[in-house]
Amino acid sequence: MQDISVKEKSLYSSQDNLMKAVLLTKSGSADGLQLTKIEKPIPKDNEVLIKVYATAVNSGDVNLRNFKSQFLFWLIMRIMYGLKKPKNLILGSALSGRIESVGTKITRFNKGDEVFASTGMSFGANAEYVSIPEKGTIALKPITISHEEAAAVPFGALTALHFLSKAKIQQGQKVLINGASGSVGTFAVQLAKYFGAEVTGICSTQNLKLVKSLGADKVIDYKKEDFTERHEQYDIVFDVVGKTTLSDSRKVLTPNGSYVTTKKGLAEESAEDLKFIKKLIEEGRLKSIIDKKFSMDQIVKAHKYAETGKKAGNIIITL
C-alpha cells in the first residue's frame, strides 16, 4: 500500500508527473477518504505500470478504512501498517486497465496489454496508476468483458475459488452458500455449479431471483427461514458473510462435511488462479454482477453504499 506523508504531498504538488488517487486521511468514517493528486509511481525493473480504467470497493477496503475486522485480518493489518491507525494510504485491491510501461526485467507483458489484477494486502488500486510486480496476481484481461466487469473479478472470484478449493469441492456434492448475492457469493454460486455441485444460496428477499439466475438450484430467504432448521444436509457450508459458526452449521453438515468461512482467514491469490478465472469468463461460464458504478470523486458515496449491506454483486469505481 502506498503511504504518502503530508510533507511528500506538498513536494509532489510542484511536480508535473501527478495522478489522481483516493487517500485515507483518517480511519473510521468514509468521510476520511479524499480524492487528491500525488506523484505517479515509477515501476521497478520487475514491475509493470498500469493505467487503471476501473477499480472496486470491497469489504477489505471497508475493514482497513475502519481499521477493525475479525482478529486475523486485524492482526495482519497491525503487522503490516503498524500500531497506529492507517493514514494517507491508498485503498483498493482490484483493478483493470492497460499497461503503460514495463520494467527492464519484464518478460510476460508488453506495453499496451490490457490486464486485470489484484494487489492483495498491498492495496493501492484506487488511483489512476499502480505498479505491480510481474510475478504478482496479474493476467491479461478477458477479451469478452469490459474493464468495469473485469475489475469486479479479482476480489470476489479469487476469494470464492480459494475457499471452495479449501473445502475440496467435488462433483455431485451439495453446497450451501450463505451470502450468495454479494461480491464473493455471486462468484461462489457460479464456481460451485462449474465444479458440478448442487447449490443452495442464502440471500435476502430482493436477491432471490438474481441468485437463481446465476445457477443456484435452490434459494433460501434468510429473512423468512433459518437454514439450520432445515431437514437437509450439505457436504459444504460456505459462509461468505461470516455470520455463522461451525457449531451452527454442524446441524446441516454431512458427517464428513466441510465448513469454510471468510472470517477464518484470508484468501490465497495467484496469477494461475486468475488465468483460470479468465478462461471460465471467456468460455461464458462465469460473469460479473455489478450493482452500482461510481466515479472517483464519488468514493465517499461508494463506501457508504457498501456499508448499507444492500448491495448485490460488486461496487465499481470508473476512472
Backbone as numpy.savetxt, mean C-alpha at the origin, in Angstrom:
# Nx Ny Nz CAx CAy CAz Cx Cy Cz
13.27 7.21 4.00 12.42 8.39 4.00 13.30 9.62 4.00
12.94 10.58 3.18 13.72 11.80 3.11 13.41 12.70 4.29
14.47 13.19 4.94 14.34 14.04 6.12 14.91 15.40 5.77
14.07 16.44 5.80 14.47 17.77 5.37 14.42 18.72 6.55
15.54 19.29 6.95 15.55 20.24 8.05 15.09 21.61 7.58
14.68 22.45 8.53 14.24 23.80 8.19 15.37 24.57 7.55
16.58 24.41 8.09 17.73 25.10 7.53 17.99 24.68 6.09
17.89 23.37 5.83 18.10 22.87 4.48 17.07 23.41 3.52
15.81 23.49 3.99 14.75 24.00 3.12 15.03 25.44 2.71
15.57 26.23 3.62 15.87 27.61 3.29 16.99 27.70 2.26
17.94 26.75 2.34 19.01 26.72 1.35 18.48 26.30 -0.01
17.54 25.32 0.02 16.99 24.83 -1.24 16.21 25.90 -1.97
15.63 26.82 -1.23 14.77 27.82 -1.85 15.53 28.71 -2.81
16.86 28.75 -2.66 17.66 29.60 -3.54 18.15 28.85 -4.77
17.79 27.59 -4.87 18.23 26.78 -5.99 17.09 26.58 -7.00
17.49 26.27 -8.23 16.50 26.07 -9.29 16.02 24.63 -9.35
16.80 23.70 -8.86 16.49 22.28 -9.00 15.54 21.83 -7.89
14.30 22.33 -7.95 13.33 22.05 -6.90 12.21 21.15 -7.39
11.55 20.52 -6.45 10.37 19.72 -6.75 9.34 19.94 -5.66
8.09 19.64 -6.00 7.02 19.69 -5.01 7.03 18.38 -4.21
6.79 18.51 -2.92 6.72 17.33 -2.05 5.82 17.65 -0.87
5.20 16.61 -0.33 4.37 16.77 0.86 5.21 16.44 2.08
5.41 17.42 2.95 6.19 17.22 4.16 5.28 17.04 5.36
5.66 16.11 6.22 4.99 15.97 7.51 5.70 16.91 8.48
5.11 18.07 8.73 5.76 19.08 9.55 5.61 18.81 11.04
4.58 18.04 11.41 4.39 17.63 12.80 3.49 16.42 12.83
3.70 15.56 13.79 2.91 14.34 13.89 1.51 14.64 14.43
0.60 13.73 14.14 -0.76 13.87 14.64 -1.75 14.11 13.53
-2.45 15.21 13.59 -3.50 15.54 12.64 -2.97 15.65 11.21
-3.86 15.39 10.25 -3.51 15.55 8.83 -3.15 16.99 8.50
-3.55 17.92 9.34 -3.23 19.33 9.12 -1.73 19.59 9.23
-0.99 18.62 9.75 0.46 18.75 9.83 1.16 18.47 8.52
0.42 18.09 7.49 0.98 17.85 6.16 1.03 19.16 5.38
2.15 19.40 4.70 2.31 20.66 3.98 2.95 20.42 2.63
2.33 20.95 1.58 2.90 20.89 0.24 3.90 22.02 0.08
5.14 21.68 -0.21 6.18 22.70 -0.32 7.16 22.31 -1.42
8.21 23.08 -1.57 9.24 22.77 -2.56 10.55 22.46 -1.85
11.18 21.38 -2.27 12.48 20.98 -1.74 13.37 20.60 -2.92
14.61 20.31 -2.62 15.54 19.95 -3.70 15.21 18.58 -4.28
15.28 18.50 -5.57 15.07 17.25 -6.28 16.20 16.28 -5.95
15.89 15.01 -5.69 16.96 14.06 -5.36 17.88 13.77 -6.53
19.11 13.46 -6.22 20.10 13.07 -7.23 20.35 11.58 -7.05
20.08 10.77 -8.08 20.23 9.31 -7.91 21.69 8.91 -7.73
21.89 7.92 -6.87 23.23 7.35 -6.69 23.52 6.42 -7.87
24.74 5.87 -7.90 25.13 5.02 -9.03 24.22 3.82 -9.21
23.65 3.33 -8.10 22.80 2.12 -8.15 21.31 2.46 -8.11
20.95 3.71 -8.38 19.55 4.15 -8.28 19.02 4.71 -9.60
17.69 4.69 -9.69 17.00 5.36 -10.80 16.20 6.52 -10.23
16.13 7.61 -10.98 15.32 8.76 -10.58 14.00 8.68 -11.33
12.90 8.66 -10.58 11.57 8.49 -11.18 10.78 9.78 -11.09
10.23 10.21 -12.20 9.25 11.29 -12.22 7.91 10.65 -11.87
7.37 11.02 -10.72 6.15 10.38 -10.20 4.92 10.98 -10.87
4.08 10.10 -11.43 2.83 10.54 -12.04 1.64 10.31 -11.11
1.76 9.30 -10.25 0.67 9.00 -9.31 1.26 8.29 -8.09
0.69 8.59 -6.93 1.09 7.93 -5.70 -0.18 7.63 -4.91
-0.06 7.23 -3.67 -1.25 6.81 -2.93 -1.16 7.20 -1.47
-2.31 7.18 -0.80 -2.37 7.34 0.66 -2.87 6.03 1.22
-2.03 5.38 2.02 -2.37 4.08 2.59 -2.31 4.11 4.11
-2.69 3.00 4.72 -2.73 2.94 6.18 -1.35 3.18 6.80
-0.29 2.75 6.11 1.05 2.98 6.61 1.37 4.46 6.74
0.87 5.25 5.78 1.09 6.70 5.84 0.37 7.31 7.03
-0.86 6.86 7.25 -1.65 7.39 8.36 -1.01 7.00 9.69
-0.53 5.75 9.79 0.12 5.29 11.02 1.38 6.09 11.33
2.19 6.32 10.30 3.42 7.06 10.53 3.13 8.52 10.85
2.14 9.08 10.19 1.77 10.47 10.48 1.34 10.63 11.94
0.59 9.66 12.42 0.15 9.70 13.82 1.23 9.24 14.79
2.26 8.57 14.21 3.34 7.98 14.99 2.79 7.05 16.06
1.74 6.33 15.69 1.19 5.33 16.58 0.61 4.21 15.74
0.70 3.00 16.22 0.21 1.84 15.48 0.34 0.63 16.38
0.15 -0.55 15.77 0.40 -1.78 16.51 1.87 -1.83 16.93
2.17 -2.57 17.97 3.49 -2.51 18.61 4.64 -2.74 17.64
4.55 -3.75 16.76 5.66 -4.06 15.88 5.99 -2.90 14.97
4.95 -2.32 14.35 5.16 -1.19 13.44 5.71 0.00 14.23
5.17 0.21 15.44 5.62 1.29 16.30 7.10 1.13 16.63
7.52 -0.08 16.94 8.91 -0.35 17.29 9.84 -0.09 16.11
9.43 -0.54 14.94 10.24 -0.33 13.75 10.37 1.16 13.44
9.27 1.91 13.60 9.33 3.35 13.38 10.28 4.00 14.37
10.24 3.57 15.62 11.13 4.14 16.63 12.60 3.86 16.28
12.87 2.65 15.81 14.24 2.29 15.45 14.71 3.10 14.25
13.85 3.23 13.24 14.25 3.89 12.01 14.29 5.40 12.12
13.34 5.96 12.87 13.18 7.41 12.85 13.45 8.07 14.20
13.90 7.30 15.19 14.28 7.87 16.46 13.14 7.96 17.44
13.48 8.37 18.65 12.49 8.45 19.72 11.59 9.67 19.58
12.11 10.70 18.94 11.28 11.88 18.74 10.29 11.62 17.61
9.19 12.33 17.64 8.18 12.15 16.61 8.70 12.63 15.25
8.30 11.93 14.15 8.77 12.31 12.83 8.40 13.75 12.50
9.32 14.46 11.84 9.07 15.83 11.43 9.82 16.10 10.13
9.16 16.83 9.24 9.74 17.17 7.95 10.16 15.93 7.16
9.25 14.97 7.12 9.46 13.74 6.38 8.46 13.65 5.24
8.83 12.94 4.19 7.94 12.75 3.05 7.29 11.38 3.16
5.96 11.35 3.21 5.23 10.09 3.31 5.03 9.48 1.93
4.28 8.37 1.90 3.97 7.69 0.63 4.93 6.55 0.36
4.38 5.36 0.07 5.23 4.20 -0.20 4.94 3.53 -1.54
3.91 4.00 -2.25 3.55 3.40 -3.54 3.54 4.47 -4.61
4.00 4.12 -5.80 4.07 5.13 -6.87 4.10 4.48 -8.25
3.80 5.30 -9.23 3.95 4.91 -10.63 4.45 6.13 -11.39
5.36 5.93 -12.33 5.90 7.06 -13.06 6.84 6.64 -14.17
7.68 7.58 -14.58 8.63 7.34 -15.67 10.06 7.64 -15.19
10.99 6.80 -15.59 12.39 7.00 -15.20 12.97 8.19 -15.96
13.45 9.17 -15.20 14.03 10.37 -15.80 15.54 10.24 -16.01
16.21 9.56 -15.10 17.64 9.33 -15.25 18.04 8.09 -14.48
19.20 7.54 -14.84 19.68 6.31 -14.19 21.11 6.50 -13.73
21.47 5.81 -12.64 22.83 5.84 -12.14 23.77 5.08 -13.05
25.06 5.25 -12.84 26.06 4.67 -13.73 26.13 3.14 -13.68
25.60 2.53 -12.61 25.68 1.08 -12.46 24.35 0.38 -12.77
23.40 1.10 -13.32 22.08 0.53 -13.61 22.13 -0.31 -14.89
21.58 -1.53 -14.82 21.57 -2.42 -15.99 20.16 -2.89 -16.38
19.20 -2.82 -15.43 17.86 -3.37 -15.69 16.89 -2.37 -16.29
17.16 -1.08 -16.11 16.22 -0.06 -16.54 16.91 0.98 -17.41
16.08 1.67 -18.19 16.58 2.72 -19.07 15.77 4.00 -18.86
16.38 5.10 -19.20 15.67 6.37 -19.16 14.43 6.27 -20.04
13.29 6.73 -19.53 12.05 6.68 -20.28 11.16 5.50 -19.95
11.70 4.49 -19.25 10.87 3.34 -18.86 9.76 3.78 -17.91
8.57 3.24 -18.14 7.46 3.47 -17.22 7.48 2.36 -16.17
7.50 2.74 -14.91 7.65 1.77 -13.83 6.64 2.03 -12.72
6.46 1.02 -11.88 5.73 1.20 -10.62 6.55 0.56 -9.53
6.38 1.06 -8.29 7.31 0.64 -7.26 6.75 0.85 -5.87
7.38 0.19 -4.92 7.12 0.41 -3.50 8.42 0.86 -2.84
8.35 1.90 -2.06 9.52 2.36 -1.31 9.55 1.75 0.09
8.51 1.00 0.44 8.46 0.33 1.73 8.56 1.28 2.89
9.34 0.90 3.90 9.48 1.71 5.10 10.35 2.94 4.88
10.92 3.10 3.70 11.66 4.32 3.38 10.72 5.46 3.04
9.49 5.12 2.63 8.47 6.11 2.25 9.05 7.07 1.19
8.64 8.36 1.18 9.19 9.33 0.24 8.49 9.46 -1.09
7.37 8.73 -1.31 6.74 8.70 -2.64 5.78 9.86 -2.90
5.40 10.61 -1.86 4.48 11.74 -2.07 5.25 12.96 -2.51
5.91 12.84 -3.65 6.74 13.90 -4.20 6.79 13.78 -5.72
7.25 14.82 -6.37 7.32 14.80 -7.84 8.40 13.87 -8.35
9.44 13.64 -7.52 10.53 12.76 -7.92 10.95 11.91 -6.72
11.43 10.71 -7.02 11.96 9.84 -5.97 13.05 8.96 -6.57
14.10 8.72 -5.81 15.18 7.83 -6.24 15.00 6.47 -5.56
15.14 5.41 -6.35 14.95 4.06 -5.83 16.10 3.17 -6.31
16.66 2.34 -5.43 17.72 1.40 -5.84 17.20 0.43 -6.90
18.05 0.10 -7.84 17.67 -0.84 -8.89 17.23 -2.18 -8.31
17.82 -2.56 -7.18 17.48 -3.83 -6.55 16.29 -3.70 -5.60
15.64 -2.55 -5.59 14.48 -2.34 -4.74 13.23 -2.99 -5.33
12.09 -2.70 -4.72 10.82 -3.27 -5.19 10.28 -2.38 -6.31
10.78 -2.62 -7.51 10.45 -1.82 -8.68 10.37 -2.72 -9.90
9.42 -2.43 -10.80 9.24 -3.22 -12.02 8.63 -2.34 -13.09
8.70 -2.80 -14.32 8.05 -2.08 -15.41 6.56 -2.07 -15.16
5.93 -0.93 -15.41 4.49 -0.79 -15.19 3.71 -1.69 -16.15
2.63 -2.30 -15.67 1.77 -3.08 -16.58 1.29 -2.18 -17.73
1.38 -2.68 -18.94 1.04 -1.85 -20.11 -0.46 -1.67 -20.28
-1.24 -2.45 -19.56 -2.70 -2.44 -19.74 -3.43 -1.46 -18.83
-2.70 -0.79 -17.91 -3.38 0.09 -16.96 -2.72 1.46 -16.91
-3.44 2.40 -16.33 -2.94 3.78 -16.20 -1.98 3.89 -15.02
-1.31 5.03 -14.93 -0.41 5.27 -13.80 -1.21 5.33 -12.49
-2.41 5.89 -12.54 -3.25 5.95 -11.33 -3.58 4.54 -10.84
-3.94 3.66 -11.76 -4.25 2.28 -11.38 -3.00 1.55 -10.89
-1.87 1.85 -11.52 -0.62 1.19 -11.14 -0.16 1.61 -9.74
-0.39 2.88 -9.38 0.02 3.37 -8.07 -0.77 2.71 -6.95
-1.93 2.16 -7.28 -2.76 1.49 -6.29 -2.26 0.08 -5.97
-1.37 -0.43 -6.80 -0.99 -1.85 -6.72 0.03 -2.19 -5.63
1.18 -1.50 -5.56 2.26 -2.01 -4.70 1.89 -2.27 -3.25
1.20 -1.34 -2.62 0.87 -1.54 -1.20 -0.15 -2.66 -1.03
-1.30 -2.55 -1.66 -2.38 -3.52 -1.45 -2.07 -4.91 -1.95
-1.59 -5.00 -3.18 -1.36 -6.31 -3.78 -0.20 -7.05 -3.13
0.89 -6.34 -2.87 2.05 -7.01 -2.26 1.74 -7.46 -0.83
0.99 -6.65 -0.10 0.61 -7.05 1.26 -0.30 -8.27 1.23
-1.29 -8.26 0.34 -2.20 -9.39 0.23 -1.44 -10.66 -0.17
-0.54 -10.54 -1.13 0.23 -11.71 -1.59 1.10 -12.26 -0.47
1.72 -11.38 0.30 2.58 -11.83 1.40 1.81 -12.67 2.41
0.66 -12.17 2.86 -0.06 -12.87 3.93 -0.76 -14.13 3.42
-1.24 -14.13 2.20 -1.84 -15.35 1.64 -0.76 -16.42 1.45
0.42 -16.00 1.03 1.53 -16.94 0.88 1.97 -17.47 2.24
1.97 -16.59 3.24 2.33 -16.99 4.60 1.38 -18.06 5.13
0.10 -17.93 4.73 -0.91 -18.91 5.15 -0.87 -20.18 4.30
0.03 -20.19 3.29 0.20 -21.34 2.39 -1.10 -21.71 1.70
-1.70 -20.71 1.08 -2.97 -20.90 0.37 -2.83 -21.96 -0.71
-3.86 -22.80 -0.83 -3.87 -23.87 -1.83 -5.22 -23.92 -2.52
-5.20 -24.51 -3.70 -6.43 -24.66 -4.47 -7.45 -25.49 -3.69
-8.69 -25.06 -3.74 -9.77 -25.79 -3.10 -10.02 -25.41 -1.66
-9.17 -24.59 -1.07 -9.37 -24.19 0.31 -10.48 -23.16 0.43
-11.03 -23.04 1.64 -12.00 -22.00 1.94 -11.28 -20.88 2.68
-11.40 -19.67 2.13 -10.68 -18.52 2.68 -11.68 -17.45 3.09
-11.52 -16.94 4.31 -12.34 -15.85 4.81 -11.48 -14.60 4.89
-11.92 -13.51 4.27 -11.16 -12.26 4.27 -11.96 -11.19 4.99
-11.46 -10.78 6.14 -12.13 -9.74 6.92 -11.56 -8.38 6.54
-12.38 -7.52 5.96 -11.91 -6.25 5.42 -11.69 -6.35 3.93
-12.64 -7.00 3.26 -12.47 -7.35 1.85 -12.62 -6.18 0.88
-13.04 -5.02 1.36 -13.29 -3.91 0.43 -12.22 -2.83 0.47
-11.17 -3.00 1.26 -10.11 -2.00 1.36 -9.01 -2.21 0.33
-7.94 -1.45 0.48 -6.82 -1.54 -0.45 -6.24 -2.95 -0.50
-5.95 -3.52 0.66 -5.41 -4.88 0.72 -6.50 -5.90 0.43
-7.68 -5.69 0.99 -8.76 -6.66 0.86 -9.21 -6.90 -0.57
-9.32 -5.84 -1.37 -9.79 -6.02 -2.76 -8.80 -6.86 -3.56
-7.51 -6.69 -3.28 -6.51 -7.53 -3.95 -6.49 -8.94 -3.35
-6.73 -9.05 -2.05 -6.73 -10.37 -1.41 -7.82 -11.26 -1.98
-9.00 -10.69 -2.19 -10.11 -11.45 -2.78 -9.70 -11.99 -4.15
-9.16 -11.12 -4.98 -8.79 -11.52 -6.35 -7.66 -12.53 -6.37
-6.66 -12.33 -5.50 -5.54 -13.27 -5.46 -5.97 -14.63 -4.93
-6.82 -14.64 -3.93 -7.31 -15.92 -3.39 -8.08 -16.70 -4.45
-8.86 -15.99 -5.24 -9.58 -16.65 -6.34 -8.60 -17.17 -7.39
-7.55 -16.39 -7.67 -6.55 -16.83 -8.64 -5.90 -18.13 -8.18
-5.66 -18.26 -6.88 -5.03 -19.47 -6.35 -6.01 -20.62 -6.20
-7.26 -20.41 -6.61 -8.23 -21.50 -6.64 -9.01 -21.72 -5.37
-9.08 -20.72 -4.52 -9.81 -20.85 -3.25 -11.27 -20.46 -3.40
-12.08 -20.95 -2.46 -13.46 -20.47 -2.33 -13.41 -19.31 -1.33
-13.85 -18.15 -1.75 -13.62 -16.94 -0.96 -14.91 -16.38 -0.37
-14.84 -16.08 0.92 -15.91 -15.35 1.60 -15.33 -14.02 2.06
-15.97 -12.93 1.65 -15.48 -11.61 2.01 -16.37 -10.94 3.03
-15.76 -10.28 4.02 -16.51 -9.54 5.02 -16.31 -8.05 4.78
-17.40 -7.30 4.72 -17.33 -5.86 4.48 -18.62 -5.21 4.95
-18.74 -3.90 4.74 -19.95 -3.19 5.13 -21.02 -3.33 4.06
-22.21 -2.94 4.40 -23.38 -3.10 3.51 -23.14 -2.48 2.13
-22.60 -1.26 2.11 -22.46 -0.55 0.84 -21.41 -1.15 -0.08
-20.56 -2.05 0.44 -19.49 -2.63 -0.39 -19.71 -4.09 -0.76
-20.85 -4.65 -0.39 -21.13 -6.06 -0.69 -21.08 -6.33 -2.19
-21.68 -5.44 -2.97 -21.72 -5.63 -4.42 -20.32 -5.57 -5.01
-19.50 -4.65 -4.53 -18.13 -4.53 -5.03 -17.35 -5.81 -4.77
-17.38 -6.30 -3.54 -16.62 -7.50 -3.19 -17.10 -8.71 -3.98
-18.38 -8.79 -4.19 -18.92 -9.88 -5.01 -18.41 -9.78 -6.45
-18.33 -8.55 -6.96 -17.88 -8.36 -8.34 -16.41 -8.73 -8.53
-15.64 -8.74 -7.44 -14.23 -9.10 -7.52 -14.01 -10.61 -7.52
-15.10 -11.37 -7.35 -15.00 -12.82 -7.42 -15.34 -13.56 -6.16
-15.67 -12.83 -5.09 -16.01 -13.51 -3.83 -17.21 -14.42 -4.04
-17.12 -15.64 -3.55 -18.22 -16.59 -3.69 -19.35 -16.25 -2.73
-18.97 -15.72 -1.56 -19.95 -15.34 -0.55 -19.50 -14.02 0.08
-20.47 -13.25 0.58 -20.13 -12.02 1.28 -20.91 -11.95 2.59
-20.28 -11.35 3.59 -20.89 -11.20 4.91 -20.90 -9.71 5.26
-22.05 -9.21 5.62 -22.18 -7.84 6.08 -21.89 -7.81 7.58
-20.73 -7.24 7.95 -20.34 -7.29 9.36 -21.26 -6.48 10.27
-22.04 -5.59 9.65 -22.98 -4.80 10.45 -24.22 -5.61 10.84
-24.40 -6.73 10.14 -25.58 -7.54 10.39 -25.27 -8.92 10.93
-24.02 -9.35 10.79 -23.70 -10.72 11.17 -22.28 -10.84 11.71
-22.11 -11.61 12.76 -20.81 -11.90 13.35 -20.29 -13.19 12.73
-19.16 -13.09 12.02 -18.67 -14.27 11.30 -18.31 -15.40 12.24
-17.97 -15.10 13.50 -17.58 -16.16 14.43 -18.77 -17.00 14.87
-19.97 -16.54 14.59 -21.17 -17.29 14.96 -21.72 -18.12 13.81
-21.04 -18.07 12.66 -21.49 -18.85 11.51 -21.13 -20.32 11.68
-21.98 -21.18 11.16 -21.72 -22.62 11.22 -20.99 -23.05 9.95
-19.82 -22.46 9.76 -19.00 -22.76 8.59 -17.54 -22.63 8.99
-16.71 -23.50 8.44 -15.30 -23.48 8.78 -14.45 -23.10 7.58
-13.30 -22.50 7.88 -12.41 -22.00 6.84 -10.99 -22.51 7.07
-10.28 -22.72 5.94 -8.89 -23.15 6.02 -7.97 -21.98 6.33
-8.38 -20.79 5.91 -7.60 -19.58 6.17 -8.54 -18.46 6.58
-8.19 -17.78 7.65 -8.85 -16.53 8.02 -7.81 -15.44 7.90
-8.03 -14.50 7.00 -7.11 -13.40 6.77 -7.79 -12.11 7.25
-7.30 -11.60 8.38 -7.85 -10.37 8.93 -7.03 -9.19 8.42
-7.56 -8.53 7.40 -6.87 -7.41 6.77 -6.88 -6.18 7.66
-7.95 -5.98 8.39 -8.13 -4.74 9.16 -7.63 -4.84 10.60
-7.19 -6.02 11.00 -6.61 -6.18 12.32 -7.56 -5.98 13.47
-8.80 -6.43 13.31 -9.80 -6.22 14.36 -10.27 -7.51 15.02
-9.62 -8.62 14.70 -9.97 -9.89 15.32 -8.74 -10.49 15.99
-8.94 -11.59 16.66 -7.83 -12.31 17.29 -7.87 -13.76 16.86
-6.77 -14.45 17.12 -6.73 -15.89 16.82 -7.79 -16.61 17.63
-7.98 -16.17 18.86 -8.99 -16.78 19.72 -10.38 -16.67 19.10
-10.71 -15.49 18.55 -11.99 -15.31 17.88 -12.13 -16.26 16.71
-11.08 -16.34 15.92 -11.14 -17.06 14.66 -11.09 -18.57 14.81
-10.61 -19.06 15.95 -10.55 -20.52 16.16 -11.93 -21.15 16.04
-12.96 -20.36 16.32 -14.32 -20.89 16.24 -14.70 -21.31 14.83
-14.07 -20.67 13.84 -14.44 -20.97 12.45 -13.29 -21.58 11.65
-12.15 -21.81 12.28 -11.02 -22.40 11.58 -11.10 -23.93 11.59
-10.68 -24.54 10.50 -10.55 -25.99 10.46 -9.42 -26.39 11.41
-9.33 -27.66 11.81 -8.30 -28.09 12.78 -6.88 -27.68 12.40
-6.58 -27.70 11.11 -5.23 -27.32 10.66 -5.24 -25.97 9.94
-6.25 -25.17 10.22 -6.40 -23.89 9.54 -5.38 -22.85 9.97
-5.23 -21.81 9.15 -4.26 -20.74 9.41 -4.97 -19.41 9.62
-4.49 -18.66 10.60 -4.98 -17.31 10.87 -3.84 -16.33 10.62
-4.05 -15.37 9.74 -3.05 -14.34 9.47 -3.70 -12.97 9.59
-2.92 -12.02 10.07 -3.45 -10.68 10.25 -2.37 -9.64 10.01
-2.74 -8.53 9.42 -1.77 -7.47 9.13 -1.23 -6.82 10.40
-1.92 -6.98 11.51 -1.44 -6.34 12.74 -0.33 -7.14 13.41
-0.01 -8.30 12.86 1.02 -9.14 13.45 2.36 -9.07 12.71
2.47 -8.17 11.76 3.76 -8.08 11.06 3.67 -7.27 9.79
4.82 -6.88 9.29 4.90 -6.14 8.04 5.07 -7.10 6.88
4.55 -6.70 5.74 4.65 -7.55 4.56 6.04 -7.46 3.95
6.60 -8.60 3.60 7.87 -8.61 2.87 7.58 -8.31 1.40
8.46 -7.53 0.79 8.26 -7.11 -0.60 9.48 -7.48 -1.43
9.24 -7.71 -2.72 10.35 -7.99 -3.62 9.96 -7.61 -5.03
10.97 -7.36 -5.86 10.72 -7.04 -7.26 10.08 -8.24 -7.97
10.47 -9.44 -7.55 9.90 -10.64 -8.19 8.41 -10.74 -7.92
7.99 -10.42 -6.71 6.56 -10.44 -6.40 5.83 -9.37 -7.21
6.45 -8.21 -7.36 5.82 -7.14 -8.14 5.71 -7.54 -9.61
6.69 -8.25 -10.13 6.63 -8.74 -11.52 5.51 -9.77 -11.66
5.34 -10.61 -10.64 4.26 -11.59 -10.66 2.90 -10.89 -10.69
2.74 -9.86 -9.88 1.51 -9.08 -9.86 1.29 -8.41 -11.22
2.36 -7.88 -11.79 2.29 -7.25 -13.12 1.74 -8.23 -14.17
2.23 -9.45 -14.12 1.80 -10.48 -15.06 0.30 -10.75 -14.91
-0.17 -10.86 -13.68 -1.59 -11.12 -13.45 -2.46 -9.97 -13.96
-1.98 -8.75 -13.77 -2.73 -7.58 -14.24 -2.83 -7.60 -15.75
-1.72 -7.85 -16.42 -1.71 -7.84 -17.89 -2.51 -9.00 -18.46
-2.70 -10.06 -17.69 -3.53 -11.19 -18.12 -5.00 -10.96 -17.80
-5.30 -9.84 -17.13 -6.69 -9.52 -16.80 -7.20 -10.25 -15.58
-6.32 -10.80 -14.76 -6.72 -11.57 -13.58 -6.79 -10.72 -12.32
-6.28 -9.51 -12.40 -6.19 -8.64 -11.23 -6.43 -7.20 -11.67
-7.18 -6.47 -10.88 -7.43 -5.06 -11.21 -7.42 -4.20 -9.96
-7.11 -2.93 -10.16 -7.11 -1.97 -9.06 -8.49 -1.38 -8.88
-8.86 -1.17 -7.63 -10.10 -0.48 -7.30 -9.72 0.88 -6.71
-10.16 1.93 -7.37 -9.86 3.28 -6.91 -11.14 3.93 -6.41
-11.10 4.36 -5.16 -12.26 5.03 -4.56 -12.28 6.50 -4.96
-11.21 7.22 -4.61 -11.15 8.65 -4.91 -9.75 9.04 -5.36
-9.69 10.11 -6.17 -8.43 10.69 -6.59 -8.34 12.12 -6.07
-7.15 12.49 -5.62 -6.90 13.84 -5.13 -5.64 14.38 -5.79
-5.52 15.69 -5.88 -4.28 16.31 -6.33 -3.35 16.47 -5.13
-2.10 16.82 -5.37 -1.14 16.95 -4.27 -1.56 18.04 -3.29
-2.17 19.11 -3.81 -2.56 20.19 -2.90 -3.81 19.83 -2.09
-4.37 18.65 -2.34 -5.51 18.16 -1.56 -5.09 17.04 -0.61
-3.80 16.96 -0.29 -3.29 15.85 0.50 -3.93 15.77 1.88
-4.20 16.92 2.51 -4.83 16.90 3.83 -6.22 16.29 3.73
-6.96 16.69 2.70 -8.30 16.15 2.47 -8.24 14.64 2.23
-7.23 14.19 1.48 -7.07 12.76 1.19 -6.82 11.97 2.47
-5.96 12.48 3.34 -5.68 11.79 4.60 -6.90 11.75 5.51
-7.63 12.83 5.54 -8.82 12.87 6.39 -9.87 11.90 5.88
-9.96 11.75 4.56 -10.90 10.77 4.00 -10.45 9.35 4.34
-9.13 9.11 4.30 -8.61 7.78 4.63 -8.98 7.38 6.05
-9.07 8.35 6.95 -9.35 8.06 8.35 -10.83 7.87 8.64
-11.69 8.12 7.66 -13.12 7.95 7.90 -13.51 6.48 7.96
-12.67 5.61 7.38 -12.98 4.19 7.34 -14.04 3.83 6.31
-14.36 4.78 5.44 -15.42 4.55 4.46 -14.91 4.21 3.06
-13.60 4.27 2.87 -13.10 4.07 1.52 -13.24 2.62 1.06
-13.42 2.47 -0.23 -13.46 1.15 -0.86 -12.32 1.11 -1.88
-11.34 0.27 -1.65 -10.21 0.23 -2.55 -9.15 1.24 -2.13
-8.73 2.06 -3.08 -7.55 2.89 -2.87 -7.81 4.39 -3.03
-6.95 5.16 -2.35 -6.95 6.61 -2.50 -5.70 6.99 -3.25
-5.88 7.66 -4.39 -4.77 7.98 -5.28 -4.50 9.48 -5.31
-3.22 9.83 -5.33 -2.80 11.22 -5.47 -2.19 11.36 -6.87
-2.73 12.26 -7.65 -2.22 12.48 -9.01 -1.32 13.70 -9.05
-0.27 13.61 -9.87 0.67 14.71 -10.00 0.66 15.26 -11.42
